[in-house]
Structures are given as C-alpha cells and as structure tokens.
Amino acid sequence: MKEVFVKKYWDEDDVLFYLHFQNDEAVRQVEITPSSKLKLTTSNPLNGDSMLYDQSLNELDLKETDFITEEEFNKIWNE
C-alpha cells in the first residue's frame, strides 16, 4: 500500500490542509482555518460544509515542498 502525506495551503479560502492518501485516495484530512480545526476520515467524510478530499492525488497541483512525513501529519492529527 502506497501512503503519501501532504500539507497544502489554499490562499483563496485561508485554509491549511493536511491530507493522508492511501493508494492515491484520501483517507484522513485535517482542515485548519483561523477559527477552527476539523478532522475528516473515510468513516466520517462530512462536517458542515467541509468534505474529505474526493479526487485522486494526481489531481492536486503539488510541489516537492507540499510532501510531509507521516510523523508530521500524525502530530497535527493528534493535537
């Protein structure tokens, strides 16, 4: 199983996303805004207007600096 961890900031919405992909499908996500922090999973993919990323990893416009370690992802996830 291929696991990839991504940290991506979306300027237009002022949201920092942490994404955990397994075989190019998002399985965990953290959304951090100035006023909230949401966790989404495949078993809990919706929270208000937020939704677990439902596109493949290849759909993201990623730079080398967007990739993070599993440890970095889990630190944010467990906070």
Buried (B, 14 or more C-beta within 10 A) or exposed (E): EEEBBBBBEEEEEEBBBBBBBBEEBBBBBBBBEEEEEBBBEEEEBEBEEBEBBEEEBEEBEBEEEBEBEEEEBBEBBEE
